[in-house]
Amino acid sequence: MNPTLDILGWQVPAYRSLTVVALAAGFVVFVVTAMRRAAAPRVSVPVAVAAVTAGLIGARLLAAVTASDPFFGDPSKVVAVRFGNMAIFGGLAGAAAGGAAAARLLRTPIGRLADAAAPAVCLGIALLRTGCLLAGCCFGKPTGMPWGITYPYGSPAHEHQMLESPLLLLSGAQPVHPIPIYEIAAMLTLGVLALWMLRRGGRDGAAFAVVVGGYALARLAIHPFRVPEPGSTPGWFDPVMFAAVAVIAAGLWAAAHLSARTTTVSPVAP
């Protein structure tokens, strides 16, 4: 855990810095991949701008609906220009909608551009979760497994554990499931799979559907090991679980829809 980074003598927040890096890296990877799939910069750049903008809006809105802190204490923070308190599923939904709308306006095949976004999504989420790991947020439940990580005294994980058992004030934090590392590993695996699919060639949109659906499945698998965050939703409504199921359902629909309307593309040159 290292919540601040020393960059040329400047102390900057790790999570917000990695968020900026994730957005920039995802933008570049998408544009380069789209160009290799015969999409000119005059098309890929506007689509990337629309996807990033709509993604940020979607991530903030979903967090505003599902999280009680800090939005409902001060509603103006919903539109504050800063990086934090965002929901990845909201970001994915917003980015997909914004990118698809821009592609349609530019009369460009949506599925092919979606595939170009697949590696960018994997890299972006992996970098975001690296920021989470450094910041000490999104931590897991206690574990006795050898890969468990122990956050330092006074960290969010330790504070949460002290609320559960005040005796930990003296003994220190317990090892927990490294939730960010689980997600980083999942996204790197999906990223390699997406690149293989792009090189191999196939139906437009297939790589994107695999990445988004795979991420939703990974979140479902990891979710039981993560400490739930305070929220404003009723106890029976788990935003992550419902969002993951909705993403999987949308991916299945998209896969069937695209397979009926698109043609096979040639492999990408190495």
Stockholm file with secondary structure:
# STOCKHOLM 1.0

chainA/1-270         MNPTLDILGWQVPAYRSLTVVALAAGFVVFVVTAMRRAAAPRVSVPVAVAAVTAGLIGARLLAAVTASDPFFGDPSKVVAVRFGNMAIFGGLAGAAAGGAAAARLLRTPIGRLADAAAPAVCLGIALLRTGCLLAGCCFGKPTGMPWGITYPYGSPAHEHQMLESPLLLLSGAQPVHPIPIYEIAAMLTLGVLALWMLRRGGRDGAAFAVVVGGYALARLAIHPFRVPEPGSTPGWFDPVMFAAVAVIAAGLWAAAHLSARTTTVSPVAP
#=GR chainA/1-270 SS CCSEEEETTEEEEHHHHHHHHHHHHHHHHHHHHHHHTTCCHHHHHHHHHHHHHHHHHHHHHHHHHHCCTTTTTCGGGGGCSSSCSCCHHHHHHHHHHHHHHHHHHTTCCHHHHHHHHHHHHHHHHHHHHHHHHHHTCSCBCBCCSTTCBCCCTTSHHHHHHHHHCTTHHHHCCCCBCCHHHHHHHHHHHHHHHHHHHHHHCCBTTHHHHHHHHHHHHHHHHHGGGBCCCCCSSCTTCCHHHHHHHHHHHHHHHHHHHHHHHCCBCCCCCC
#=GC SS_cons         CCSEEEETTEEEEHHHHHHHHHHHHHHHHHHHHHHHTTCCHHHHHHHHHHHHHHHHHHHHHHHHHHCCTTTTTCGGGGGCSSSCSCCHHHHHHHHHHHHHHHHHHTTCCHHHHHHHHHHHHHHHHHHHHHHHHHHTCSCBCBCCSTTCBCCCTTSHHHHHHHHHCTTHHHHCCCCBCCHHHHHHHHHHHHHHHHHHHHHHCCBTTHHHHHHHHHHHHHHHHHGGGBCCCCCSSCTTCCHHHHHHHHHHHHHHHHHHHHHHHCCBCCCCCC
//
